[in-house]
Amino acid sequence: MESRIIVNPHICHGKPVVRGTRIMVADVLDLLESGKSFNEIINNYFPDLTPEDIASCVYFASAMVQNEEIVLAAS
């Protein structure tokens, strides 16, 4: 399966975007975090996206976190 998420230094300063758009993964994730549904994101913010594009943003973020070592600061 071809990735729907690309990273290109010439597009959005190398930030991950949905293929064929300049829609950054971070922007999609921010909308999801604020409680927006897939349909709300598509209908109100990014009509060029598909539900599969949004799911790919979540999958991409999950894959990035799984490959990172996260160190929490002592409180």
The first five atom37 places (N, CA, C, CB, O) and aatype in JSON, in Angstrom:
{
  "aatype": [12, 6, 15, 1, 9, 9, 19, 2, 14, 8, 9, 4, 8, 7, 11, 14, 19, 19, 1, 7, 16, 1, 9, 12, 19, 0, 3, 19, 10, 3, 10, 10, 6, 15, 7, 11, 15, 13, 2, 6, 9, 9, 2, 2, 18, 13, 14, 3, 10, 16, 14, 6, 3, 9, 0, 15, 4, 19, 18, 13, 0, 15, 0, 12, 19, 5, 2, 6, 6, 9, 19, 10, 0, 0, 15],
  "atom_mask": [
    [1, 1, 1, 1, 1],
    [1, 1, 1, 1, 1],
    [1, 1, 1, 1, 1],
    [1, 1, 1, 1, 1],
    [1, 1, 1, 1, 1],
    [1, 1, 1, 1, 1],
    [1, 1, 1, 1, 1],
    [1, 1, 1, 1, 1],
    [1, 1, 1, 1, 1],
    [1, 1, 1, 1, 1],
    [1, 1, 1, 1, 1],
    [1, 1, 1, 1, 1],
    [1, 1, 1, 1, 1],
    [1, 1, 1, 0, 1],
    [1, 1, 1, 1, 1],
    [1, 1, 1, 1, 1],
    [1, 1, 1, 1, 1],
    [1, 1, 1, 1, 1],
    [1, 1, 1, 1, 1],
    [1, 1, 1, 0, 1],
    [1, 1, 1, 1, 1],
    [1, 1, 1, 1, 1],
    [1, 1, 1, 1, 1],
    [1, 1, 1, 1, 1],
    [1, 1, 1, 1, 1],
    [1, 1, 1, 1, 1],
    [1, 1, 1, 1, 1],
    [1, 1, 1, 1, 1],
    [1, 1, 1, 1, 1],
    [1, 1, 1, 1, 1],
    [1, 1, 1, 1, 1],
    [1, 1, 1, 1, 1],
    [1, 1, 1, 1, 1],
    [1, 1, 1, 1, 1],
    [1, 1, 1, 0, 1],
    [1, 1, 1, 1, 1],
    [1, 1, 1, 1, 1],
    [1, 1, 1, 1, 1],
    [1, 1, 1, 1, 1],
    [1, 1, 1, 1, 1],
    [1, 1, 1, 1, 1],
    [1, 1, 1, 1, 1],
    [1, 1, 1, 1, 1],
    [1, 1, 1, 1, 1],
    [1, 1, 1, 1, 1],
    [1, 1, 1, 1, 1],
    [1, 1, 1, 1, 1],
    [1, 1, 1, 1, 1],
    [1, 1, 1, 1, 1],
    [1, 1, 1, 1, 1],
    [1, 1, 1, 1, 1],
    [1, 1, 1, 1, 1],
    [1, 1, 1, 1, 1],
    [1, 1, 1, 1, 1],
    [1, 1, 1, 1, 1],
    [1, 1, 1, 1, 1],
    [1, 1, 1, 1, 1],
    [1, 1, 1, 1, 1],
    [1, 1, 1, 1, 1],
    [1, 1, 1, 1, 1],
    [1, 1, 1, 1, 1],
    [1, 1, 1, 1, 1],
    [1, 1, 1, 1, 1],
    [1, 1, 1, 1, 1],
    [1, 1, 1, 1, 1],
    [1, 1, 1, 1, 1],
    [1, 1, 1, 1, 1],
    [1, 1, 1, 1, 1],
    [1, 1, 1, 1, 1],
    [1, 1, 1, 1, 1],
    [1, 1, 1, 1, 1],
    [1, 1, 1, 1, 1],
    [1, 1, 1, 1, 1],
    [1, 1, 1, 1, 1],
    [1, 1, 1, 1, 1]
  ],
  "atom_positions": [
    [[0.85, -1.19, 0.0], [0.0, 0.0, 0.0], [0.88, 1.24, 0.0], [-0.96, 0.01, 1.23], [1.8, 1.35, 0.82]],
    [[0.62, 2.16, -0.9], [1.38, 3.4, -0.99], [0.99, 4.31, 0.18], [1.13, 4.1, -2.35], [-0.18, 4.46, 0.51]],
    [[2.0, 4.91, 0.78], [1.74, 5.77, 1.93], [1.0, 7.03, 1.51], [3.06, 6.14, 2.63], [1.32, 7.65, 0.49]],
    [[0.01, 7.39, 2.29], [-0.72, 8.63, 2.05], [0.01, 9.82, 2.66], [-2.14, 8.53, 2.6], [-0.32, 10.97, 2.38]],
    [[1.0, 9.55, 3.51], [1.74, 10.61, 4.19], [3.13, 10.69, 3.59], [1.81, 10.35, 5.73], [3.82, 9.68, 3.43]],
    [[3.55, 11.91, 3.24], [4.88, 12.1, 2.68], [5.63, 13.16, 3.47], [4.81, 12.48, 1.19], [5.03, 14.0, 4.15]],
    [[6.94, 13.1, 3.37], [7.81, 14.13, 3.93], [8.75, 14.55, 2.8], [8.61, 13.62, 5.2], [9.51, 13.75, 2.28]],
    [[8.67, 15.83, 2.44], [9.48, 16.37, 1.35], [10.01, 17.72, 1.82], [8.66, 16.5, 0.01], [9.22, 18.58, 2.21]],
    [[11.32, 17.93, 1.79], [11.87, 19.19, 2.28], [11.37, 20.41, 1.52], [13.37, 19.15, 2.21], [11.51, 21.54, 2.01]],
    [[10.79, 20.22, 0.34], [10.28, 21.34, -0.45], [8.79, 21.62, -0.23], [10.52, 21.07, -1.92], [8.23, 22.54, -0.82]],
    [[8.16, 20.83, 0.62], [6.73, 21.02, 0.91], [6.56, 21.25, 2.4], [5.88, 19.78, 0.44], [6.94, 20.4, 3.21]],
    [[6.0, 22.39, 2.77], [5.71, 22.73, 4.18], [6.94, 22.53, 5.07], [4.54, 21.87, 4.7], [6.84, 22.0, 6.18]],
    [[8.09, 22.97, 4.57], [9.34, 22.93, 5.35], [9.68, 21.52, 5.84], [9.24, 23.86, 6.54], [10.3, 21.36, 6.89]],
    [[9.3, 20.51, 5.07], [9.64, 19.14, 5.43], [8.77, 18.5, 6.47], [0.0, 0.0, 0.0], [9.07, 17.41, 6.95]],
    [[7.68, 19.15, 6.84], [6.75, 18.55, 7.8], [5.92, 17.48, 7.09], [5.81, 19.64, 8.43], [5.67, 17.59, 5.89]],
    [[5.5, 16.44, 7.8], [4.66, 15.4, 7.18], [3.33, 15.99, 6.7], [4.41, 14.25, 8.17], [2.65, 16.7, 7.44]],
    [[2.97, 15.67, 5.46], [1.72, 16.14, 4.88], [0.99, 14.97, 4.22], [1.98, 17.27, 3.85], [1.58, 13.93, 3.95]],
    [[-0.29, 15.17, 3.98], [-1.07, 14.19, 3.23], [-0.68, 14.32, 1.75], [-2.63, 14.41, 3.44], [-0.69, 15.42, 1.19]],
    [[-0.34, 13.2, 1.14], [0.11, 13.17, -0.26], [-0.86, 13.94, -1.16], [0.25, 11.72, -0.77], [-2.08, 13.79, -1.05]],
    [[-0.3, 14.77, -2.05], [-1.1, 15.52, -3.01], [-1.71, 16.78, -2.44], [0.0, 0.0, 0.0], [-2.48, 17.46, -3.12]],
    [[-1.38, 17.1, -1.19], [-1.91, 18.3, -0.54], [-0.78, 19.0, 0.21], [-3.09, 17.95, 0.44], [0.35, 18.51, 0.25]],
    [[-1.09, 20.12, 0.77], [-0.19, 20.78, 1.71], [-0.8, 20.76, 3.11], [0.1, 22.26, 1.26], [-0.52, 21.62, 3.94]],
    [[-1.64, 19.77, 3.35], [-2.3, 19.62, 4.65], [-1.37, 18.83, 5.56], [-3.68, 18.91, 4.51], [-1.07, 17.67, 5.31]],
    [[-0.92, 19.5, 6.63], [0.03, 18.87, 7.53], [-0.65, 17.9, 8.48], [0.78, 19.94, 8.32], [-1.76, 18.15, 8.97]],
    [[0.03, 16.8, 8.73], [-0.47, 15.78, 9.66], [-0.76, 16.43, 11.01], [0.56, 14.64, 9.82], [-1.78, 16.11, 11.63]],
    [[0.1, 17.32, 11.47], [-0.09, 17.96, 12.77], [-1.41, 18.72, 12.83], [1.07, 18.9, 13.07], [-2.07, 18.73, 13.87]],
    [[-1.8, 19.37, 11.73], [-3.06, 20.11, 11.72], [-4.25, 19.17, 11.85], [-3.19, 20.95, 10.44], [-5.22, 19.47, 12.56]],
    [[-4.19, 18.04, 11.18], [-5.27, 17.05, 11.28], [-5.33, 16.49, 12.7], [-5.05, 15.9, 10.26], [-6.42, 16.36, 13.27]],
    [[-4.17, 16.18, 13.27], [-4.15, 15.64, 14.64], [-4.67, 16.66, 15.64], [-2.73, 15.22, 15.01], [-5.36, 16.29, 16.59]],
    [[-4.35, 17.93, 15.45], [-4.86, 18.98, 16.35], [-6.38, 19.01, 16.32], [-4.29, 20.36, 15.95], [-7.02, 19.15, 17.37]],
    [[-6.97, 18.89, 15.13], [-8.43, 18.89, 15.03], [-9.03, 17.67, 15.71], [-8.86, 18.94, 13.56], [-10.05, 17.78, 16.4]],
    [[-8.41, 16.52, 15.52], [-8.9, 15.31, 16.2], [-8.8, 15.47, 17.71], [-8.11, 14.07, 15.74], [-9.72, 15.1, 18.44]],
    [[-7.69, 16.02, 18.18], [-7.48, 16.21, 19.62], [-8.52, 17.16, 20.2], [-6.06, 16.76, 19.89], [-8.91, 17.03, 21.36]],
    [[-8.97, 18.12, 19.4], [-9.98, 19.08, 19.89], [-11.39, 18.49, 19.87], [-9.94, 20.35, 19.05], [-12.35, 19.16, 20.25]],
    [[-11.51, 17.23, 19.42], [-12.81, 16.57, 19.46], [-13.56, 16.53, 18.14], [0.0, 0.0, 0.0], [-14.69, 16.05, 18.08]],
    [[-12.94, 17.03, 17.07], [-13.61, 17.02, 15.77], [-13.64, 15.59, 15.22], [-12.9, 17.96, 14.78], [-12.69, 14.83, 15.38]],
    [[-14.74, 15.25, 14.59], [-14.87, 13.93, 13.96], [-14.25, 13.97, 12.56], [-16.37, 13.5, 13.88], [-13.95, 15.03, 12.03]],
    [[-14.06, 12.79, 11.99], [-13.54, 12.72, 10.62], [-14.44, 13.54, 9.69], [-13.46, 11.24, 10.14], [-13.94, 14.32, 8.88]],
    [[-15.76, 13.36, 9.81], [-16.69, 14.09, 8.94], [-16.6, 15.59, 9.14], [-18.12, 13.62, 9.18], [-16.66, 16.34, 8.17]],
    [[-16.47, 16.04, 10.38], [-16.34, 17.48, 10.63], [-15.06, 18.03, 10.0], [-16.34, 17.77, 12.14], [-15.07, 19.12, 9.42]],
    [[-13.98, 17.29, 10.11], [-12.72, 17.74, 9.53], [-12.85, 17.86, 8.02], [-11.57, 16.76, 9.89], [-12.41, 18.85, 7.43]],
    [[-13.46, 16.87, 7.4], [-13.62, 16.9, 5.95], [-14.59, 18.0, 5.52], [-14.12, 15.53, 5.44], [-14.3, 18.76, 4.6]],
    [[-15.74, 18.09, 6.19], [-16.77, 19.04, 5.77], [-16.44, 20.49, 6.12], [-18.07, 18.68, 6.41], [-16.82, 21.39, 5.37]],
    [[-15.75, 20.73, 7.23], [-15.55, 22.1, 7.71], [-14.14, 22.65, 7.55], [-15.93, 22.18, 9.12], [-13.94, 23.86, 7.63]],
    [[-13.16, 21.78, 7.35], [-11.77, 22.25, 7.33], [-11.01, 21.84, 6.08], [-11.06, 21.73, 8.55], [-10.41, 22.69, 5.41]],
    [[-11.02, 20.57, 5.76], [-10.19, 20.05, 4.68], [-11.01, 19.16, 3.75], [-8.99, 19.27, 5.24], [-10.92, 17.93, 3.83]],
    [[-11.82, 19.75, 2.87], [-12.69, 18.94, 2.01], [-11.94, 18.06, 1.01], [-13.61, 19.85, 1.25], [-12.53, 17.15, 0.42]],
    [[-10.64, 18.3, 0.82], [-9.87, 17.45, -0.09], [-9.45, 16.13, 0.54], [-8.64, 18.19, -0.55], [-8.98, 15.23, -0.15]],
    [[-9.62, 16.0, 1.86], [-9.23, 14.77, 2.55], [-10.32, 13.71, 2.46], [-8.9, 15.06, 4.01], [-11.5, 14.02, 2.26]],
    [[-9.9, 12.47, 2.61], [-10.82, 11.34, 2.71], [-10.7, 10.78, 4.13], [-10.51, 10.23, 1.63], [-9.73, 11.08, 4.83]],
    [[-11.66, 9.99, 4.56], [-11.51, 9.34, 5.86], [-10.21, 8.51, 5.95], [-12.72, 8.43, 6.14], [-9.59, 8.43, 7.0]],
    [[-9.82, 7.91, 4.83], [-8.58, 7.13, 4.81], [-7.36, 8.01, 5.03], [-8.45, 6.37, 3.48], [-6.4, 7.59, 5.67]],
    [[-7.39, 9.24, 4.5], [-6.29, 10.18, 4.72], [-6.16, 10.5, 6.21], [-6.5, 11.48, 3.91], [-5.05, 10.53, 6.75]],
    [[-7.28, 10.75, 6.85], [-7.26, 11.1, 8.28], [-6.78, 9.91, 9.1], [-8.67, 11.54, 8.75], [-5.98, 10.07, 10.01]],
    [[-7.26, 8.72, 8.77], [-6.8, 7.53, 9.47], [-5.29, 7.34, 9.27], [-7.56, 6.28, 8.98], [-4.6, 6.9, 10.19]],
    [[-4.79, 7.67, 8.1], [-3.36, 7.56, 7.84], [-2.56, 8.54, 8.69], [-3.07, 7.81, 6.36], [-1.44, 8.23, 9.1]],
    [[-3.12, 9.71, 8.96], [-2.46, 10.67, 9.85], [-2.31, 10.07, 11.25], [-3.26, 12.0, 9.92], [-1.26, 10.19, 11.88]],
    [[-3.37, 9.44, 11.73], [-3.33, 8.81, 13.06], [-2.32, 7.66, 13.06], [-4.74, 8.3, 13.47], [-1.53, 7.53, 13.99]],
    [[-2.35, 6.84, 12.03], [-1.41, 5.72, 11.93], [0.03, 6.22, 11.9], [-1.72, 4.87, 10.68], [0.9, 5.67, 12.56]],
    [[0.27, 7.27, 11.12], [1.62, 7.85, 11.01], [2.09, 8.33, 12.38], [1.63, 9.02, 10.0], [3.22, 8.05, 12.78]],
    [[1.24, 9.06, 13.09], [1.62, 9.55, 14.42], [1.89, 8.4, 15.37], [0.51, 10.46, 14.99], [2.84, 8.44, 16.15]],
    [[1.07, 7.38, 15.32], [1.26, 6.21, 16.17], [2.6, 5.54, 15.88], [0.12, 5.21, 15.98], [3.33, 5.17, 16.8]],
    [[2.93, 5.4, 14.61], [4.19, 4.78, 14.22], [5.38, 5.61, 14.71], [4.26, 4.6, 12.7], [6.39, 5.06, 15.13]],
    [[5.25, 6.93, 14.65], [6.33, 7.8, 15.11], [6.54, 7.66, 16.62], [6.02, 9.27, 14.76], [7.68, 7.6, 17.08]],
    [[5.47, 7.6, 17.37], [5.56, 7.48, 18.82], [6.15, 6.12, 19.2], [4.18, 7.67, 19.48], [6.94, 6.03, 20.14]],
    [[5.77, 5.09, 18.49], [6.28, 3.75, 18.8], [7.78, 3.65, 18.58], [5.56, 2.72, 17.95], [8.44, 2.81, 19.19]],
    [[8.32, 4.5, 17.73], [9.75, 4.47, 17.43], [10.55, 5.48, 18.24], [9.96, 4.72, 15.97], [11.76, 5.6, 18.05]],
    [[9.91, 6.21, 19.12], [10.58, 7.22, 19.93], [10.77, 6.73, 21.35], [9.79, 8.53, 19.93], [9.95, 5.99, 21.88]],
    [[11.86, 7.15, 21.95], [12.05, 6.92, 23.38], [11.54, 8.17, 24.08], [13.56, 6.61, 23.75], [12.07, 9.26, 23.87]],
    [[10.54, 8.01, 24.91], [9.92, 9.15, 25.59], [10.41, 9.18, 27.02], [8.38, 9.08, 25.53], [10.27, 8.2, 27.76]],
    [[10.98, 10.31, 27.4], [11.49, 10.48, 28.76], [10.66, 11.56, 29.42], [13.02, 10.86, 28.76], [10.61, 12.7, 28.96]],
    [[10.0, 11.2, 30.52], [9.18, 12.16, 31.24], [10.02, 12.84, 32.31], [7.94, 11.47, 31.88], [10.83, 12.2, 32.99]],
    [[9.83, 14.14, 32.43], [10.56, 14.89, 33.45], [10.0, 14.54, 34.83], [10.47, 16.41, 33.19], [8.8, 14.31, 34.99]],
    [[10.88, 14.5, 35.81], [10.44, 14.23, 37.18], [9.6, 15.4, 37.66], [11.65, 14.0, 38.13], [9.9, 16.56, 37.36]],
    [[8.56, 15.1, 38.41], [7.7, 16.18, 38.91], [7.9, 16.4, 40.38], [6.24, 15.89, 38.63], [7.26, 17.27, 40.96]]
  ]
}
